[in-house]
Amino acid sequence: MKMAKLIIWLFVSAIGIKSYSQIAKADSAGVATKKSGYFFLIQSGALFGDQVTFSASTIHGVKLGKRLHVGAGIGFDSFEDAQTLPVFGSASWDLFGEKNVIFVQLNYGWAPYAWSPALKDVYGFKKIDGGETFSAMIGYRIAYGDVRLAILAGYRHQDVKVYNEYLTYYYFNYAAPSGYTSNSQTLSESMNRFVVSMSVGWR
């Protein structure tokens, strides 16, 4: 994920510098334009891997300048063997257009909650923990007054850790086990998916 962190850092730095320069230019010219404001959106779609699974999220934040949106969100992602509730920061930048725009969106965060109905009855399974999450998408957004409709496509990454515990019984007689020893195992898994989503939002 070092490359993902580098991409996020470069993206946020570039759009932050550009937004600041735009605001500074407007101030120096004595022009008072209201570019900032609150926004929220709801996204839902599909993750494509060995199976097609469900993904949804909501993001709340502010618009800074004319093209930058920053916020925080919470989501639900379903994978073949795991479900996660990621919490993340989000930044998007309008590339082209004024009313209807092409934009990019980057989300980065952590999944503090994860569970696995698919593995709960598998021998040795103990628990599953969420981990780092990252997505990079490009989208097209249409404006109807204060309502915003968009379709997005891109890449989704999610880390999880699966904890297993295996018991080995030993016997001093044939009637019943006299005791057992345990062997623990931790598996780190990175899930990478192609994602397609639709979103509806306000402002």
C-alpha positions in Angstrom: 0.0 0.0 0.0 3.0 2.3 -0.1 2.1 3.3 -3.7 -1.5 4.0 -2.7 -0.3 6.3 0.1 2.0 8.1 -2.3 -0.8 8.6 -4.8 -3.0 10.0 -2.1 -0.3 12.4 -0.9 0.4 13.7 -4.4 -3.3 14.0 -5.2 -4.1 15.9 -2.0 -1.0 18.1 -2.3 -1.7 19.1 -5.9 -5.4 19.9 -5.5 -4.7 21.7 -2.2 -2.1 24.0 -3.8 -4.3 24.7 -6.8 -7.4 25.4 -4.6 -5.3 27.8 -2.4 -4.0 29.6 -5.4 -7.5 30.0 -6.8 -8.8 31.4 -3.5 -5.8 33.7 -3.1 -6.3 35.0 -6.7 -10.0 35.7 -6.0 -9.1 37.5 -2.7 -6.4 39.6 -4.4 -8.8 40.7 -7.0 -11.4 41.7 -4.4 -13.9 39.2 -5.7 -16.2 37.6 -3.1 -17.5 34.4 -4.6 -19.2 31.7 -2.5 -17.6 28.5 -3.6 -17.7 26.5 -0.4 -20.6 24.5 1.1 -21.7 21.3 2.7 -22.5 18.2 0.7 -23.5 14.6 1.2 -23.9 11.6 -1.0 -24.9 7.9 -0.9 -23.1 5.5 -3.2 -24.0 1.9 -3.9 -22.7 -0.6 -6.5 -20.9 -3.9 -7.1 -17.5 -5.3 -6.5 -16.2 -7.7 -9.2 -13.9 -10.5 -8.3 -14.4 -14.3 -8.3 -18.0 -13.3 -7.4 -20.0 -10.2 -7.8 -20.7 -8.7 -4.4 -22.3 -5.5 -2.9 -20.8 -2.3 -1.8 -22.4 0.9 -0.3 -21.2 4.0 1.5 -22.2 7.5 2.5 -19.9 10.6 2.5 -20.4 13.9 4.2 -18.1 16.9 3.7 -17.4 20.3 2.3 -16.7 21.8 -1.1 -13.5 23.9 -1.1 -13.1 26.3 -3.9 -14.7 25.4 -7.3 -13.6 21.8 -7.8 -12.3 20.2 -4.6 -14.6 18.1 -2.3 -13.2 16.7 1.0 -15.1 14.7 3.6 -15.4 11.5 5.7 -17.5 8.5 5.1 -18.6 5.1 6.4 -19.4 2.1 4.2 -20.3 -1.6 3.9 -18.4 -3.9 1.6 -19.2 -7.5 1.0 -16.5 -10.0 -0.2 -16.7 -13.7 -0.8 -15.5 -14.6 2.7 -15.8 -11.3 4.6 -18.0 -8.3 5.2 -16.4 -5.0 6.4 -17.6 -1.6 7.7 -14.8 0.8 6.5 -14.4 4.3 7.9 -12.5 6.6 5.5 -11.5 10.0 4.4 -12.5 11.1 0.9 -11.2 13.7 -1.6 -12.5 14.3 -5.1 -11.5 16.7 -7.8 -13.5 17.9 -10.8 -11.4 17.5 -13.9 -13.6 18.8 -16.7 -16.9 20.5 -17.1 -18.9 23.1 -15.1 -22.4 21.8 -14.5 -21.9 18.2 -15.6 -18.4 17.1 -14.8 -15.8 14.3 -15.0 -14.1 13.8 -11.7 -11.7 11.6 -9.7 -12.4 10.3 -6.2 -9.9 8.8 -3.7 -10.9 7.2 -0.4 -8.5 6.0 2.2 -9.2 4.5 5.7 -9.6 1.5 7.9 -12.2 -1.1 8.5 -12.6 -1.4 12.3 -15.4 -4.0 12.0 -15.3 -7.2 10.0 -17.2 -10.5 10.2 -17.5 -13.7 8.2 -20.7 -15.8 8.0 -19.0 -17.9 5.3 -16.2 -19.0 7.6 -18.0 -19.2 11.0 -18.6 -23.0 10.6 -15.2 -23.8 9.1 -13.0 -25.9 11.5 -10.5 -23.8 13.3 -11.9 -20.4 12.4 -11.8 -18.0 15.4 -12.3 -14.4 14.2 -11.6 -11.9 11.4 -10.3 -8.4 11.7 -10.5 -5.6 9.1 -7.6 -3.5 7.9 -6.5 -0.8 5.5 -8.9 0.2 2.7 -8.3 2.2 -0.4 -10.2 3.1 -3.5 -9.5 5.2 -6.6 -12.3 5.9 -9.0 -13.2 8.1 -12.0 -16.8 9.3 -12.5 -19.3 11.4 -14.4 -21.6 13.6 -12.4 -24.8 15.3 -13.5 -26.4 18.2 -11.7 -30.2 18.9 -11.3 -30.5 22.0 -9.2 -28.9 21.0 -5.8 -29.1 17.3 -6.6 -26.1 15.4 -8.0 -26.3 12.0 -9.8 -23.1 10.2 -10.7 -21.7 6.9 -12.0 -18.2 5.8 -11.0 -15.8 3.0 -11.8 -12.4 2.1 -10.5 -10.3 0.1 -8.0 -11.0 -1.1 -4.4 -8.5 -2.6 -2.0 -9.2 -4.1 1.4 -6.9 -5.9 3.9 -8.2 -8.4 6.4 -6.7 -10.8 9.0 -8.2 -14.2 9.6 -7.4 -15.9 13.0 -7.6 -19.7 13.2 -7.0 -22.0 16.2 -6.6 -25.7 15.8 -6.9 -28.1 18.7 -4.9 -31.4 18.9 -6.2 -33.8 21.5 -4.1 -36.4 23.3 -5.2 -39.6 25.1 -3.9 -41.6 28.1 -6.8 -44.0 27.6 -9.4 -44.8 25.0 -12.4 -43.6 26.9 -12.0 -39.8 26.6 -9.3 -37.3 25.7 -7.0 -36.4 28.5 -6.1 -32.9 27.2 -5.3 -30.9 24.2 -2.7 -28.5 22.7 -3.6 -25.6 20.5 -2.0 -24.2 17.4 -2.8 -20.6 16.3 -2.5 -19.3 12.8 -3.0 -15.8 11.4 -3.6 -15.2 7.7 -3.3 -11.8 6.1 -5.4 -11.4 3.0 -5.6 -8.5 0.5 -8.7 -8.3 -1.6 -8.5 -6.2 -4.8 -11.6 -5.6 -6.8 -13.0 -3.7 -9.8 -15.9 -1.5 -8.5 -18.8 0.2 -10.3 -21.0 2.5 -8.3 -23.9 5.0 -8.7 -24.3 7.9 -6.3 -27.0 10.4 -5.4 -26.2 13.5 -3.4 -27.1 17.0 -2.5 -25.0 20.0 -3.7 
